[in-house]
Structures are given as structure tokens and as C-alpha cells.
């Protein structure tokens, strides 16, 4: 195993849970990494005392910012094709004009393209996205199904994701989102039973998904229907998560609180009362600034009441065909500029907050002794550049489980 010392970090962001400044910033300290994990943090002299230094690769970080790898806790990364013509068309034309021009748009388009993409294409496109995400500092990613709806495509997507887990230097967690929509010929009630009786048993048997999810919104799933889907998922060993309160106060947040879901995403219409319910139930609110930007949401989410109430917050890309954002820096920049988050709040939400949203904060999301060494090292004069230098690549190294997996030449 690689042994590393990150020496004399210009800025070291530990993002420890009890950090009074949210990001646990330290200056001039060093990190010793051995056997995949962080062994020591402190002055260089105290770290190397008694060591044979030549056993370690030493990276001089005196002009670098060292921080945890990003944890992207909400993505729809695996899908066929793209919706570029729809996206660009909507910049100047109405949805009606674009639908008439293209025929299939939105979710229907992505479902068609995904069902008709072979395994190699889906695998190749997913690997390319993950490679770019890794090079921008993301070391842990959640990936949802949901562009199949039918049994074969949903299971195929999850199997591909599970295959990818074994080949990329990232931690991948998978989510069954069969309830992204439903089979209109079957009808929603029968489709819910179909998911529960036909698909979930296979997912449990093959261990294909750690989470289940549902799109709780008008025209999709009601709060009552969402409860049925997610509670069934729990019976099959999947942790509940939910898309909700995106376009209406539909009650999905209360479902998430009742089931003690891992996380609830979007939350544009989250009420003050439901914010407290989520907080008290330990549900993490996953905020998606890229989506509000991409769709020009008429009611962008407001993080301030959530933060003031003490709700744990994560920021994620929501990478999908209608919101093709792979780089977490962009999500952070939008969260700060468009939604009023501070750079410290955004950085914490994209690392430790994301890890809590996926219930992996015991190992990931912060730089602390005993945790996996998932680290991004940036050649920068300030961590604030993450939200200041829009689109500028300052990445020098990415470390995953103590191994250097990317060196920027």
C-alpha cells in the first residue's frame, strides 16, 4: 500500500463534525496516510518522529489547499444519449414548440434513449462521466436507476452500476428509482405492486441497491403512494430516500421524517414545520442548485431557514440529461451565488453533508484520524477559489483510499 505524507499544507480543511468554523481550517499542518487511512495530523516534525521517511512519498503542500474529496449524494449518472437539442431549444422557444419539433422530450426521451442503448454504451458513457468527476475532486458518488421503469432496464442499469463499482477508483452507492415514473398502460397502482413483488426481490437477492427512492410530486407519486413504495423497499433492505417538495408542498418530507429516510432532495417548497420534522428525524436535506439553474425554477430553494433550524444539508450535482453538471465546484458556486450559502456552508455540505446523506460519514466526508484518506489537493492560494474561480482547474492530485488516483500533469 502507498504511504504518503502531505507536508506543510498551506490550508488544510478537515471539515470535522465539531468544527466551529464549519470547515476545520488549519495552516501549515501535515497528514500521514498509511493502509488507506489517515494515521496522523499535526506538524511535520511530530508526524515523522521515529519514522523512516524514505518509506513514504512526500508531497510538498506548502502552496496547496488540502480538503476532503467531494461526496456527490444525488445523481442520475447512468442514462442513454443526451437531451442537448431540447435543452438548447428551450433557451429561446417554448416547451410546446420544442415538443412538436422533437417528439419526445423530458423523462420520456431519456427513457427511450436508455432502453435502446446497449450495455457497452451505458457503461462507457458512465465511466467517462465518473472519470471527469474524479478529476474535479469527487471521490464518492450515488447513482440512481429510473430511466427504464420496466423491470429489464431498471435491473440492467443497476447491474451495470454494480459492475462499474469494481473498476473505478471511487466509492459508488446505488439507488433503485423505479418510482421515477410508472408504466401508464399498467396503471400506477398495479405498477407499485409490480415494483414491490417483481423487481425489489431481485434487487435484494443480487444486492443491487443500497437505497430506494421515489419522485413524490403532482403527476408522479402522492405522499401515501411514496410511503408504500419506500416502506416496501425497507422490507427488502433498502434505505429510503426521496425526491420531494420540488414543485409543491406535497407532503413527501413528512413521509421522509416518518420513515427516517437517509435524505430528501430538492425541497423548494419545504415548510418551516417540515424542516423541523426532518431535522428531528435525522434526515439530510439534499439541495440541488444546478437543477434550479438549469430549469430556471420559479421558486429556487432557500437554504437559510433549513440551516438556521439546524437541518443537516448536503449539496449535490443532480447530474442528469436535463442538468448535465459533473463538477461539484459548479454546484457550490451556484449554491453560493444564487442561493445565498457561504463558501464554508457549501464546502461542508458537499463533503461531510454528502457523506451523512449517504450514511457513510464514519469513513468519508472529512479528514480525521481513522477515516479513509479521500483527499483533493489543489494548487491554490485559498480554498475560497472553489467558488471564486469559476471553471478554473486548480486540481493537483486526487487521493482515494490513500492511493494517488489522479495527478494533474
Secondary structure, DSSP 8 states (H G I E B T S, - for coil): ---EEEES-SEEE---TT-TTSS-EESS-EEEEETTEEEEEE-HHHHHTTS-GGGSEEEE-TT-EEEE-EEE-------SS--HHHHHHTTTS-HHHHHHHHS--HHHHHHHHHHTS-HHHHHHHHHHHHHHHHHTTEEEEEEE--S--SHHHHHHHHHHHHHHHTTSSSEEEEEEEEETS--TTT-HHHHHHHIIIIIHHHHHHHT--SEEEEEESTTSB-HHHHHHHHHHHHHTT-EEEEEESSSS--SHHHHHHHHT-SEEEE-TT--HHHHHHHHHHT-EEEE-HHHHHHTT-TT---HHHHHHTT--EEE----BTTB----HHHHHHHHHHHH---HHHHHHHHTHHHHHHTT-TTTSSS--TTSB--EEEE--S-TTHHHHSTT---EEEEEETTEEEEE--
